Amino acid sequence: MYGLILVLVSGLNFQCLSGTQRVISADSRGLPTLTMIIPSLNIGWKRYSADSVGYIEDTTYEGVSRLANELWLGMGFSWRYYETSIAAPIRNDLWSGKFGRDVNAHMSTSLGDVFLNNKFSYPFRIFSFPGAGGVILRYSFPVAPGDWDPADQAKDTSSIGISYNGGVWRLLSYGSNSTYIGSLLTYVPLDLFAFTFNIGFGSNRNGDPTDNTLEWGFSVDVRTGNYEPFIEYYSTSFVSDNYHRHGNAPAYWSVGLRTESEGGAGVFFGLDFWQRGREGSLDNLAKPDFWLPSWTPDWSIWGGISYAYTHRLKESRPATGIVWGTVFDKSTNQPIKALVSLPEARINRQPTDDAGVFRVEGVPEGKVTLVVEAPGRELYTESIVVAKDQVTYKNVFLSPQAGSAGVQSKGVIAGKVVDKQTGEPLSATIEFVDPILPPTATDPSTGLFKVPNVDVGLYTISIKAVGYRTSVEVVAVKPGEPAVKDISLIREGQSSEGAVSDEKSRATAAAFVSMAQDKASEGDYDEALRYLDIAGVWDPDNPQVKELYDRYRAEAETYRTQKSLERGIGFYNDGRYLDALVEFDKAMKADPKSEDARKWYEMAFNALVEQGSGGKSSVSGYLSQGAALYAGGDVEGAIAMWNKALEIDPNNKAAREYISKAQNKKQLDAKALIAEGKDLMSKGQYAAALSRFNQALKLEPANAEAAAGKEDAQAKIKQLAREKLNEGKELYNLQKYDEAEEKLRAALKLDPSLSEANAYLSKISEARSASKPKFSEDELNALYLKGVEAYVKEDYETAVYYWTKVLEMDPNHSKAKKNLARAKQKMGE
């Protein structure tokens, strides 16, 4: 219920009640709150008409202008559904004159009546939006009875209201005990526009029915957070003035603005306009009996300073215990200094002593998360159980961070290419299929080649020489060791034992399995699974491949969940709740059954929303929707939600911070994609580069660098496609249809608009149909290898094409059958 009340709270009016200027809001501040008006100043101006006759004999007020003020002071208190205040004005002249000269027509300084207010309200909800209804009871009385004269001006002959002690301002109070009772209603649709209505009855001079009034008014204020503009109308009507003793009662239009800081200090100011005046009663004071509830100038400007102090009740603390332990280096078993965090206990990176010892008191009873970190060590997280008034001992052993010991991560690929039959060195080209690197060539005189400074891992290479069959090989690069690969090529037309023997397939698959195991031990499960996938292509019947693949996929889920949790907890401890939310979302996706991931996600989510909602449920809703979208990777959707939050609360710091962070993420992501695109361009991977530039432009459509990169990549692709087309045409003329077809299909993949490539493919099909040659085992295996090479490049469409051709030639080719199904699965068929 308190949360509902807090959402409704408005600023203070001039009588130190929740409301606008005169209209009183039905809502309440909920928690115990002391309020003060220190002070509110109302300055009014009036120019008298020609027929105004003064009470002072032979005095005419035609052309007289007047400035006068009311200075209100007040104090109030609210708690839950009740609000009370006491307020009183001090009034005096500021200036009066006629055509630049002073006249004998001033109003003396005087205190008005003292007002005591009591408000009772109760909140409700209609269509999920908050509101409140209530009643107001007001009692007023003069500061002093009888002839009390605060200005010591008894019978001031120089003031308007000569026969009244204190001047005319004394008359402007009710001059007698008075009461008022009214009903209040406030409704806040969208938690933004507050509509308030007041209506009530007042006996402005107890015992005199001619002074009874009906008062009503309404206001609309926009609750955007710290700044709240409003407009109000308030009217007073005499209901029993049968003797016409009074002139028209006033009606007011007011516009204004209030602001209140988080600390409670605030200001409010605005402008009043009078709908109708009191000419007959105020300006002609000759009648001995009249009543003036307030002065009615033509307009007035007002402003004030307010302060609200809210006392928040202390929450009972849960039962607690102590966590005590020592941090060690796992490799040396020596104690080390570290930082210890317990988020549930709000302990963030508390340092251990020099001996690695930590002791944390006041840890809530139950299951908590212990987080320990140290430079060069892996982040440590563990759930521990803390018992009430007990010490939980926990020693922590931190593992060295991967790569922190200066392990070399580069190697060398070297080898020699020779003729298999003669052993003579060959002039050949070595192309890197996966990972893709710039091609290199052998020394024609020695057949040697060398590629230095390559990353550790497996490399699939394609070795080509004029007049020789292409060979596909796998090279394993290890840290600091040269990977030597000697390759023997077979001349075209020569018979062989088969381009792809079972022995070679098994050996190649074993190399990928070994590297996959190494990658898994390092925690790089994505790369391990990729290697196993390629191993399965080389040796589809290997049961170890499938067993390891299933095992590593399960381990990958657990590993990803743990790593995302560790990163998220680190962000959470730093107060970076948005970044933490992203990591916890990843953890839940990796392992939907993880209770820890869900718990931390909810903690980060609630902390993020609480950080920025400012008590407004609609703002909270948009912040939470944006956070969920951001965590799921929809940055644009998140920005849209946070912008909606800013429409409601333009000064919401959290929403602005989140939008800035999201925009910065877009910029950084676009920058990274552009850098990746440029790197791919330098390696000749134009299609992949084009994809990166397009992704960058999707993030930042106006990014000139990405647009230029895209244009360059498209030009290079068209140029490369044309080169492939020309090569295919030359090979066709040499009747090398297989090689020609490969080049022509590569050209079409780069540029599907090349109709000439399609025409030559049709010619190749016609030529093959006419000759119907008998395919040799070597040619069959060559096509199979082309499928393997395409699969390793993740060009599954091309792999499907070659393996389909293999099956057309040999329907019983078991490897082609299994790998064709694998490739189609990758394509989503």
N, C-alpha and C positions, 0 to 999 in steps of 0.2 A: 504494500500500500504506500509506503514511503516513496518508492520509486515513482509511482504515479503522481503523487503530490509534487515531487521535485520537478517533474517535467512541466507541470502547470505554472510554476512560480513566475510572477511578473515583477516589475519594478515597484517603486513607491510613489503615491500621489502626495499632494501638499499637506494632507493630514496624517502622513506617515502610515498609510495603509497600502496594501497591494492594490495597484490600479494605475490609471493614467493620470489626468489632472484632477477631475472631480469624480469621475466614474470609479467605482470600487470593484475590483476583481473578486470573483468568488473563490479563487484558488488560494492555497496556503503553502508555506515553505516546508512543512513536514517536520523537520528537525527543529529543536529549540533554537530560535533566532532572535537576536536583539537588533532592532532597527532604529535609525536616527535620521532626522532631517536637520542638516547643519550648514546653512539654512535653505529656505526656498524664498526667493524674492520675486514679487509681482509688481511691475512698473506699468501704470496705465496713463493714457492721455485722453483729454476731452477738450473739445472746442465748443463753447456755449452758443446757443442760438440767440437771435435778436430779441425774442420775447421773454427771455429769462429775466426774472425779477428777483433780486436778492432779498434776504430777510433783513439786512441792514438798510435802514431808511435812506432813500435817495441814492442807492447804489445800483447801477446797471452793469450786467455782465456781458453785454454784446461784444464779441471779438476776443473775449478772454480765453486763453489756452491754459491748460493745467497739466502738470505731471505730478503724480502721487504714487506712493508705493505701499505694499503690504509685505512685511517680513515675517515668514512663518517659521516657527521652531517646533520640533516634535520628537517624540520618542515612542517606540512601540516594542511589542514582543509577540512572537507567534510560536505555536507548537502544535503540530498535527493539524487538527480541525478548528483551532481557535486562534484569533488574532485580536490584539487590543492596542490602543494608542492614545496618547494625550497630545494635543497640539493647541497652540495659541498664536495669534498674529500681533505684530507691532506695526502701527500705521502712522505715516506722516507725509507732509508735503515735500516735494522735491523742487518744484518751481511753479510760479503762476505769473502771468503778465498780460498786458494789453498793448499791442502795437509798440512793443519794445520797452514799455515802462511798467514798473511794479504797481499793483493795485492792492487795496486793503481787502484781500479776499483769500486768506490762507486757511488751511486746516491744521489744527493743533495736533501734536504727537499724542497718541493714546494707545493703550492696550485694548484689544477686543476681548470677546468672550473666550473662555477656555472650553475646549471640546474633548469629551471623553467618548471613545468609540470601542465597541465590542462586536466582533464578527464571528459567526459560527458557520462553518462550511463542511461539505462532504463531497468527496470526489466520486466520479462515475465514468463509465465508458459507453459510448454509442458508436457502433460501426468500427470498433477497435480504436477509436480516437478518444482522448481524455477530455473531461469536462468537470464542472463542479457547480453545486448549488448552495445557497446559504442565505442568512439573514444578517442585517446590520442594525444595531441599537446605538443611538447617539444621544448624549445628554450634554447640554451646554449651560454655562452660568457666567454671570459677569465676574470680572476679576475682583471688584469691590462694590458693595451696594451703595445706594444713596448718592451723595454728592462727592464721591472720591475723585480727586483731580490729580492724575499721575504727573502732569506737567506743571502743577502748582500754578494754574492759571484760572482760578475760580472766576466764573463769569467773564471769560476772555472776550473783551469787546472788539478785538481785532480779528476774530475768527468767525467763519461761517458757523452757524449754530451758537449764536452769542449767549443764549440762555442755558446752555448745557455745559457743565463742567467737562473739560477735556476737548471741547470743540466738537465739530461734526463727526469726527471719527468715533467718538463715544457713542454717537447715535448709530453708527454703522454696525456695531455689534447688536445682538438682539436686545440687549438691555434688560433681559429678564431670563429666568430659567426656561429652557425649551427642550423638547424631545423630538426624536425622529426614529421611525422604524421603517425598514425597507427590505425588499427581497433582492437577491443577487443571482445571476446565472452567467456562467462562462463555459464556452465550448471551443476546443482547439482542433479543428480538422487538420489533418496532415501534420499535426504537431508543429504548425507554422503560423496560421492565422488565428488569433484569439478574438472571438466575438463575445462581448460582455454586455449585459443589459441590467439596468437598475430601475426599480420603481418603488416609491415609498411615500409616506404621509408624515408631515411635520407640524407640530404645534409650536410655532416660532415664538409665541409669547403665551406661556401657559395661562389658561383662564380667559383668553381673548380669542373667541372663535373667528373673528375677522382676519386674524393673522395665520390661520391654518392654510397649509400649502400642500399641493401635490407635486412631487418632484420625480422626474424620470430622465434617463439618459442612456446612451449606448456608446460603445467604443469598439474600434477595430485596431489591434496592434499586431505587428509582424514580429514574431519571436525568432529572430535569426541567430540568436546567441548573445554576444556581448552588446550588439546594437539593435534597438527595437524602436522603429518609428511607429507612430500611432495617430489616429484621428478620433475625436469624440464630439458628441452633441449632448448638452445638458440643459434642461428646461425646468422652470419653476412657475406654477400657476396658483393664484389665490382661489380657494374653493368656497369661502364663506364671506366674502367682502360685499355684503348686501348694501353697505352704506357708501360704497365707492370711496373709501378712505385712502386707497392705495392706487398708485399708477400701475402701469404694466410691470409684471415681474420679468426678470431678465431670462434670456435664453442664450446659450453660448455655443459657438463652434471653436474647437481647439485642435491645433496640430502640433506635434512635438516629437522629440526623440529622447530615448533613455539609453544609458549604457551603464553596465556594472561589470567590474573586473572580477576575476576569480577570487581575489582577496576580500570582496564585499564592498569596496568603495565604488561609488558611481556618481554620475551627473545626469541631470535631466533639464531640458529647456524646450520652449515652444512659444506659440503665439495664439492669443485669444481674439475672436471676433464676436461682436454682439449682434444678435439677430434683431432685437428690439430694445429700445431704451426706456428710461423712467423719467422722461422730461417733466411731466406734471408734478412728480413727487420730489425729485432731487433738486431741480433748479429753482422751483418756486417754493421757498421754505416758509411762506406766509401762513400756511395752515398750521394750527397748533398741534394737530394730531396726525402724525404720519409714521410709517415704519420703513426702515431701510435695511434689508438683509445684506446687501453688499453694494459697494460703489460700482457704477456702470459706465466706465469710460468708453470711447469709441473703439479703442483697441488696447491691448496690453501685451507686453512681452514678459516672459517669466523664465526663471531658471533656478536650479537648486543643486545642492550636493547631498548625497545620501550615503549611508553606510549600513551594511548588514553583517553582523557577526553570527555565524552559525556554529553552535556547539555540537560536535559529533560525539555520540556516546561511545565510550570505550567498549570494544568487543572482548568478550571473554576468550582468553588464550587457551588453546587446546593443551592437553597433557604433552609433555616434552621429555626428551632424553638427550644423551650426549653421544657424539660420534668421535672416536679417537683412533689414531693410527699413524703409520709411517709410510712414506713413499720411497720406493727403491727403483734403481735401474735394473731391468730384467736381465740384461746381458752381463752385468758385473756384480749384481746383488749388493751394490753400495747405495746408501741413502742419498737422495738428491732433493734439492729445493724444488717445490712445485706450487701450483695454484689449485685450491680445492673449492668446489662449488656444490651447494645443496639447494637447488632452486626452490623446493617446497618450503625451506626454512629461510628463503630470501638471502642466502649466503652466496655472494658472487665473488669468485676468485680470491678467496682468503689465502694469503701466503703461508706456507709451512715455515718452520724455523730452519736454521742452517743444517740441522740433522734430519730434515725431512719429516718432522713430527707435526701433526695437526690435531687440534682439539676444537670441536664445534659444539657449543651448548645451545639449548633452546630449540632443538630439532623436533618437529612435530612427531607425535607417536604414529607408528604405522609404516607403510612402505614409502621410501623416498629414493631419490636418484643421487648417487655419488658421482661427481664429475671431477676428474683430476687431469691436469695438463702441465706440460713442461716443454721448454724449447728442444727441438730435435727428437721428441718422443711422440708416439701415437696417442691420440686422445683416449682416455679411459673412462668408461661409463659402466655403472653397475647398480642394480636395484638392491637396496638393503632394507632390513626391517629394524625399526627403532622401538624399543620398549619404554614404557613410562618410567621415569626416574631411574633408568638403567644406562650403563655405558655399553655402547656397541663398538667393539674393536674391529678394525679393518686395516690390514696392510695392503698396499697397492704396489704392483710391479708394472712399470711402464716399458713398453717395447720401443726400440729405436725406430724412428720414422723411416719409411721407405725412401732410399736414395740419400739419406742423411750421412751415410758413412763414406761418401765419396766414391761409390761404385761406378765404374765406367759403364756407359750406356751406348758406346759406339763401337763399330767394328769395320772390317774390310771384306769385300767380296773380290776374289781373284780367281783366275783360271786360264785354261788353254783350250782352244778349239782346233780340232784336227780332223782330217779325213779318216773315217773309220777303217778303210781298207788299206790305205798307204801310210797313214800316220803323219802325212804332211800338214804343216800349219795352214790354217785357212783365214781368209779375210772375211770376217763375219760381223753381224750386228746383234748385240744383246739388248733386247727390249724387256723392260720390267713390267710384268703383268699385274702383280700385286705384292707389296704396295707399288704404286706407280712412281717411277723415277725417270729422269731423262735417259734416253738410250745411250749406249756406249759402243765402241767398236774395238775389234782386236787389232793388234799390230800385224799387218799382212805378212811380214817376214818371219815372225815367231808364233803368231796365233795367240799371243798372250793378251789378257785384258785385266784391268784393275779398277775397282770402284771404292775409293776410300770414304771414311767418315759417314757410314750408314748406320741407322739405328739398329739396335738388337731386334731380332725377329726372323721370321721365315719370309723368303722372297721367292716368288714364282717368276721364272725368267723364260723368255722365248728366244731361241738362238736360230738366226736365219743367215744363210749364205746363198749366193747365186748358184743354181744348179744342184742344190742339196735340199733334202727334206728338212722341214722345220722340226726342231726338237724343243719340248717343254720340260724344264727341270725345276727342282726346288732346292734352294740353298738356305742353310741355317746359319745365321750370324749370331755369334756369342760375344759377350763383352771382352774387348781387348784381344780377341783372337781372329786371325784371318780365316775366312771361309773359302777354301780352295775347291773349285769345281772344274774338273777336266771333262770336256764334252767331245764326243765323237759323232760326226754327222755322216749320214748315208747319202750317196749320190742318187739323184732321181733316176729311176729306171732299174736300179740295182735291187736285188732281192735282199730280204733281211729276215731275222727271226721274229719280226713283229715289232711295230713301233712302240707298242705299249704292252710289255710282258707282264704277267701276273707278279713276277718278282719285283719288277720296277714299281708297279702299283702299290704293292704292300710296303716296299721300302719308303716310298714317298709318303704314304699314309702314316707310317710309323714316325716319320720326321715331324709331321703335323701333330700327331698325338703327343709326342714328347714335348714339343713346344707348348701345346695346350696345357699340359700338366705344369710346366714351368709358370705359365701365365696365371693359372689358377692358384698356385702357391703364393704368387705375388698379389693376389686379390683382384687381378684383371680378368674377371670372368667374361666380359664381353668379347675380349680378344680370344680367350680360351675357347669359347663356344664357336667363334668364327673359324678358328683353326680346325676344330672337330668337324664342322660342317664341310670344309674342304677335304679333310681326311676321308669323310664318308663318300665324297665324289670319286676320289682315287681308288678307294677300296670299299665298295658298297656292301660287301658281305662280311666286313669285319665287326664282330659282336662287341668288341671292346669300345669301338667308337660310339655306338648307340648307348652303351652302359654309362660311359663317361659323360656323354652329352646330357642324359637325363639327370645324372648326379650333379653335374656342375650347374645345370639350370636351377635345380632346387637350392643348391648352395648359394647361387648368385642372388636369389630372392632374399635369403637370410642376410647375406653380406651387404646387399644394397640397403636393406632395411636398417641394419646396424649403423652403417656409415652415414646414412641420411639422418638417423636419430642423433648420432654424435655431432654432426655439423649443426643440426637444428638446435640441440641443447646449447652448443656454444653460442649460437646467435641469440637464443633466448636469454642466456646469462648476460649478454651484452645489451639487452633491451631492444634488439633488432627483431621485433616480433614478426614483421612481414617476411623477412628472409627465413626466419625459423619456420613459419607456416609453410613455405614452399618446400622445405626439406621434410617436414613431417608429412606433408601430402605425398611426397615421393615414397616415404617409408610405408604409408598405408597402401599405396598402389603396388609396391613391391610385395607386401605381405598384408592382405586385407584382414587377416585374423589377428594381427599384432595389437594387443591391448595397450602396450606402451606407446606405440605410434599414435593410436587414437587418443590416449590420455594427453600426450604432449600436444597434439594438434588442438584439442579443446582448450588447453591451458594457453597456448599462444594465441588462439583465436579470441578467447575472452579477454586476454590482456590487451590485444590490439584494439578490439572494439571499445573496451573501457577507456583506453588511452585517448580515444578521439571522439567519443559520442557526445560528451558534454551534457549528458542527461536527456538528450532528445532521442526518442525511440526511432523516429524516421531516419535521422542521421546515422544512428547505430545500425539500422537495417541496411542502408546503402554502403556503409563502411564494411559490414560483414559480407555482403554480396560481392563487393569489390575484392575483398581479401580472398574469398573462395575462388573467384575467377583468376586472380593473380597466382594463387597457389597452383591452380590447374594449368597455368601457362597462357591464359587468355589475357594478355596485358592490355589490349585495346578495350575489351569489355570491362576490365577492372577500372581503367581510367574513366570510362563513361559513368560507372556507378559512383566513383568518388567525386566526379563533377556534379552529380545530382546531390550528393551530400553538401557540397559547397553552395549550391543554389539555396539550400535551406539555411545553412550556417556559413556565410562567406568567410568568416574568420577562423574556421576550424583548422587548427594547425596540423592535426594529424592527417586530415584529408589532403591538405596541400603537400605535406611531407611525402605521403604515399604516391601522389601524382608525380611529384618531382622524382621520386625514386624510380617509378615505372618509366617515366620519360628518359631518365638517365640509363635505365636498363636497355631501353630500345636503342639509344644512341650507342651504348657499348656493344650490344649484340650486333648492330648494323656495322659498327667499326670492325668487329672481329670477323664478320662475314666478308667484308670488303678485303681485309687483309688475307683471309683464306682464299678468296677469289683471285687475288693478285698472285699468291703463291702458286695456285693451280695453273694460272696463265703462264707463269715462268716454266712450269713443267710440261706445258703443251696440253694440259687437260682442259680444253676450252669448254666442253659441254658442262663439266662439273663446275667450272668457274662461272659460267652463265647462270647456273642454278643458285650459286651463292649471291651473285649480284642481284638476282630477282628477289631472293629472300630479304636482302638488305633494303631494297626498294619497297617491299611490302611493309617493312618496319618504318622506313623514312622515305615516303614517295618523292620528297624534294631533294634527296641527297644527290648532289651533282657528281660526286666521286663514284657512287654506285652506278649512276646513269651512264657515265663515261666508260666504266668498266664493262657494263652490259653491251654497250655499242661496240667496244673493241672485241669482246668475246664473240659477238654475233658475226662480226667481220672475219675474225679468224676461223670460225666454224665454216662459214661459206667458202673461204679460201681453202681450208683443209678438205672440205667435201669435194671441191672442184679438183684438187690434186688427186684424191682417191679415185674420182671418176676417170681422170686421164690415165692413171695407172691401170685401172680396170680395162679400159679400152685397149691399151697396149698389150696387156696380157691376153685379151680376147683375140687380138690379131695374131698373137703367137700360139693360139689354140690352147692356151693354159687356162681352161675353163674354171677349174676349181679356184685357182688363185684370183682369176678375174672376178668370179662371183663374190669372193670374200671382200675384194676392194669395192665392188659396186654396192654391196649391202652396207658396208661401212659408210660409203658416201651418202646413201639414202638415210641412214640412221642420223647422220649429221644434218642433212638437209633434205627432208622428204619431198621438197618441190622439184628435185632434179628428175624430170621426166626422162631425160636421156639415159639415166642409169637404169630405169625400168625397161627402157627399150632394149638395152644391151642384155639385161637379164632374160628377156624374152628370146633374144637371139641365142643365148647360151642354152636355154631350155630346148629350143628347136634343134640346135646342133647335137645335143645329147640324144634327143629322140631319134635323130637320123642315124647316128652311129651306133647307139646302144652298146657301148663298150662294156666289157666284163671287168668289174672292179677287182683289184688285187687286195690282199689282206693289208698290205702296207697303206694303200689309199684309204681303206676302211678305217684303219687305226688313226690315220692322219685326220680324217673328219672327226673321229671321236675326240682326239686331242684338241681340236679347235673348239669343240663343245666344252671341254674341261677348261680351256683357257678363257672362254667367254664367261663361264660360271664363276671362276675365280675373280674376274673383273666385275662380278655382280651384274653382268649383261645377260640376264636370264632368257630374254627373248631370243637372242642369237644362239645361246646354248640349246634351247628347245629346237631351233631350226636344224642345227648340225646333228643332234642326236636323233631327230626325226628322219633325217636323210640316212643316218647309219642304219636305222631300223627298216627303212625302205630297201636298203641293200642286203641287210641281214636281220630278218625279223626275230631271230633267236639270240641277238646280242644282249646278254643279260645285264651288263653294266649300263648300256645305253638305256634299256628299259627302266631300270631303277633310278638312274640319274635324270631321265626325262620326267618321271613322276616327281622327283625332288624339285626340279626347276619349275615345274608347273605349280607346285605348292608354294614356292617362293613368289610366283607371280600372282598368287591368290586365286588360281583356277580351281 
